[in-house]
Amino acid sequence: MAKIQDAGEKIGGARKDEWRKRGITLEDYEGMTEEERSAFTTKDLVWPKPDYEDLYKEEGIPIDTLYFRKLMRDAYPAKAAAGAEEEYVKALGAARDACAELKDFDDVANLGAELLRVKQYGEYNYHLERSDKFKMMHLFNYRYGTATRSCSTKLDNLAFMAYKENKAYFEKEADAKNFLLSENEKLLKGYRFMQLGDDVIQIYESEKKDGSVKIDLRVNGWIQTLAASEEVKGLLKPDAWCWIKDGSSDILSAGYASREEAVEALIARRRELKKGGKDESGRKQPLRPKFLEKCERKGGEDHIGGRTITGDDFVKDFGFRGIEFGNWLNDKDRQANLDLAYEAFCDMADCLGVDRSDIGLDGRLALRFGSNGRGGANAALAHYEPSFKAINLTKLRGAGSLGHEMFHAIDFIVGEIAGFAPRLTPKNSAGGFSSIRKWEKDISPVADAAFAAADALKYNKTTWPEHYKSRAERDAEAYKDFLKGYSAAKEPEDVKKRDELIDAAVEYIRSLPNHLAGRDTLGYDIQTPDLEYNGEDIYPAYEELEKYEREAFGNESYSLKETKQLSNKNLYVLSRDLYFADYYADKPVLDSYSCETTAFYRDAKAIDARYSKAGHGYWQSDAELFARAGAAYLTDKCAEKGIKNDYLNAHSELDGEDGRGKALHTAPQGEERKKINKAFDALFDALFECGALKPNKEKAAQLEEKRSKEEFDAAKENKRNSSAEAVAKRRNRR
């Protein structure tokens, strides 16, 4: 069988190009388009990241020298500023070549002496100035803004440390940043392992509430005073190994027969802690979907019919600008990707009502299969490249994300086709489409539909009573969580009983006639002087809860009346919002709306706080919200036609968690999802009507029927208005 080849025009910037391996030079600009020059003048391509571990193990370059080389590279901005590409290549190229020559710290010190020159003022006064060689490494272009000053400051500091031959500085910094440590070494760092002696000398009862004790132990032949919890105390056996965190005297775990067993247990524990969210170092972890072992497809037509799909079929049938494969995709992988992607694009077209020939978005969109991706732990499963208007599916790992990336393409390309903006979603807009509407209002039906869709992603327009009722629901849940935090209940049955009592307490508070906590009750100043609240009314809410905590667990401090421990800002906010919900309930509210943020948007913010960034920015960014909501919309459209396609959209539903067991959804849910889907329906109809997208036959018939109904309704309304005007004229003549 002949090798499967690229199809259509060359997309540009394929990873197989030679200069990607050795670093770009000015000579490589010849033949590049401006788009390629802008996209590829980046630090990773001008100064490819060295394999520091290989340099350390194979070439024997010491860690202090390698870390200096790393800091030099890290000092530069990630990419060139617009119009400053040549300066960027010259500066990074000079630094890259100089660092490549450094084999030990003597070389670093010699480079420091070359970069800085001593300018003497008398016998004792002097200052250091940059040599011509050092000036070559600096970025002076104003287009970089603060990045220019930051880069210069870092380079000057590094050169000064090298000039002063401060080897200890680089050793200390490398150790602090875990430079070249293995994953297991990083997990073990900050802990020490100890073997217990033959006897426990003395145990002191601790005053701590957690039941921990202080113990004089014989450890490594010395008597040391350490602390251990009740659980750990029972594991302190002769010759057993334990572990302790550096800077602490608390034995965290014990009872291991050997050091190796203790090490393995600590590594397993640290790995468990790193699953999702932040690890113990505070570093955010990515929120990733699971890799699909296989791709299922249910429902829908057989779009292939026994054919051998080629790249040319994508160009001919879908209107793609070009199809490209990476060098490491063998023919089996290429064919598998082609077949799965072909069926996925057919299903997408049928479910969205787009003519298959326009899936390529007016011939502007290109498709790559693993030809421009990046490896590594944080590599994206798939991504959209705005510079090349190309979707890149990273080998078979891109399966499940095609719909998401297609909505990124729609976002970036369709607004351009419609002729109203380079993007459907606003770039770096804090206020959503409402902030753009001020100066772009009603410029086209597509713009209005796009603005409405973006608003639906972030905001629920509600009346003031509805707004405060919704807020009160969230306040109540927050206050319940607060009350649970002071509870001593641990076992499932106890927790269930406690939760029932807490629910009853909060419902009692919500049933009170006056919902506003005063200054004397909780210590929060109320700016509205005519509102009163009888603080005594809330105490009966807690009587059963307090009694249960005290009798079941001896939790004497669980009290509001005596200690006010159970009062906090959540109770005040709950009371305030309940008051205003009642206050507005019987008052006419005309054209008065509150922009309540959607749960979809709130969850995105919470995910940003807990996890690392997504492909096109933060999870709460307009681009990511649009793509994730679009993928969910596509999933629902497929379900309406009885279609399930894993390759297309398996990853449209992904959940994180907030660290307390509450799910954080990456896709819209419930009623919000229905509203957002309705906004997407209107957006696609507007795109079809203006010609930005071509509808298929079924969709065209639906649009024609809708148009006829709207025209009929408009004519009917005009006739009704004309009749009313005629009646009014006759009355006036009388």
C-alpha positions, 0 to 999 in steps of 0.5 A: 500500500502506498504511503499516506501523504499530506493533502492540500496546500502546505499548512506551514510550520511543521515540526519536521523542519530541520531548523526546529531541531537546531534553533532558528537563525536569521538565515532561516527567515528566507522563504518564511511568510510573515505569519510563520515568522511571527509564530515561530520566533519563539524561545523554544525554537530560537533556543531549543530547550537543552536536555540538561539531564543528558548533559549532566549524566553523559557529558559530566557538566556540573549542576551549578554550570547547567543551572546558570545556563538554564537561568540565562535561557529563562531570562528571555521572554517566551516569544518575540514582540511584533516587529522585533523578531530579528533583534530577538533572534540575534540576542537569543542566538548570542546567548545560546552560543555562549552558553553552549560553550560552558562546561564547568564553573570556571567557564562560567566565571570566565564568561562573567569576566567577558560580559562585564567590564570594570570602569575605575574611578580612582583607587577604590571607586569603580563600577561594572558596565556591559561589554559589547558581547553582553549588549548583543544578548540584551533586548532593548526594543520598546515593544517588549514593555516590562519584559525588556526591563525584566530580561535586562535585570535578570541578565545583569544579575546573572552576569554579576554572580558569574563575575563574582564567581559565586558558585554557591549561589547557583548550587543553592538555587538549583537545590531550592528548585529541585533542578535535575531531581527525579520524580521520586527524589522530589517526593522525598525531599523535605523528609528525613527517615529515622530508626527507633532505639530499643526503648521509649524513655518517657511519655509526656501527656500533651495538652493538644486537643488531637490527643498527641503525646510527646515522647522521649525516644532513643533514635540512632543512639541519641535521646530525642523528644518527638511528638506522635499522635495517638494513631502513630504512638501505637506503631513506635516499636523497637528498631522500627523506621519512621519519617519526619518532615524537616523542621518538625518534631512530629512523627508522621508515620512509623512502624516500618521494618526497613528504610526502604519500606518507609521510603516506598510508603512515603512516595505512595502517600505523596503521589496520592496527595498529588492526584488532582488539585495542588500538591504539597508544594502548592503547585497547581496540577492540570485537570485532564480527561482520561485517555481513550483506550478505544473510540466508540461510535453509535447511531448515524449513517455509515459515512465511509462505506468500505472506502479507503479514506485519504487526505484528499477526501478531507480537502474535497468533501469538507473543504479543508485548506490542507491536511498534514501528518507528523513524521512519527505517525505510521501508516496504520495510525494515519489511516485510523485517524483519517477514518475516525476524523472523517466520520466525526466531521460527517456527524458534526455536520449533520448534527449542526446542520452545516453543509459538509463542504463548509466544515473547512470554514470557507476553505480557511481551516487546516487539519494536522495529525500530530505534525506540530504538537509538543510532548511532555507531561503537560502537552495538550491532547489537541489544540487549535493554532490561531496563527495557522488556522489549524486544528492539531490532533496529537496522534490518537491522544487527540481523540475526544477533543475534536468538537472542542477544538472545532469550536475554537476554530469557529470562534477565531474564523467565523467572525472574520468570515461574517465580516464583523470582528476577528473573533466571535468572543471578545479578547481580554474583555472583563465584562463579556460582550456587554462591554463591546456592545457599547460601540459595536451594537447592532452592527449585524445580526451575527454580532448580536447573536454572538453577544447574546451567546457570550452573555449566556455563558457568564450571566443569568439575567434575573429579576431582583427577587429571583437574584436574591433567592438564588443568592440565598440558596448558595448562602445557605449551603455555605453556612451549612459547610461552615457548621459542619466544620465545627462538628466532631461527627466522623462516622457515616451514621453520625455525619448523616444525623448531623447533616439532618440537624444542620439542614433543620437549623438553617431551614428554621433561620430561613423561616424567620420573618425578619432576615437581617442580622444586626450589629449586636448579634454578629458584629457586622455593621448594617448600613440600612438603619431602619432594618431590625433583627431579633438575634434571640430568634435564631437560638432555637435553631441550634438547640437540637444540634448543640445537644447532639454534639455535646451528648454524642461527642462531648463537643462542649464548644459547639454553641452559638448562645454561649460562645457565638462560635457558630455565627459567622459572615455566612449567617449574616449574608444569608439573612441579608439576602433573604431579607431583600428577597422578601423586600422586593417580592411584593414590589413592582420591578420593571426592567430591573435585572441583575446579572447573576453569574452562571454556575458554569462561569463560577465553576470555571473560576474555581477550577482556575483557582485549583488547577493549571491553565487550559489550552487557550488561557484560563478556564474562565477565559472567553475562548475556553468558555465558548469552546467548552459550551460549544462542545456540550452543545454539540454533544446535545445536538448529537444526542437529539439524532441518536448519535454518540461519537467518542472521537468527536466529543468524548471529553465534552463532560469533565469534572474537577473537585474543589478539595472538599468533595464538591464537583466543579463542572467544566461544561454547563449543566441543567437549566443553564445548559438549555439557555446556552444551547438556545443561544447557540441555536440563535447564533448558528441561525444568524451565521447561516442567514448571513452566509458565514456558514452554509446550511445543509438541505435539512437545515435550509428547509427549517430556516425557510419554514422559520422565515416564512412563519416570521414573515406571516407573523409580521404581516399579521401584526402589521394588519392588526396595527393598521386596523387599530389605526383605522378605528382610531381615525374613525373615532377622531372624525366623530 
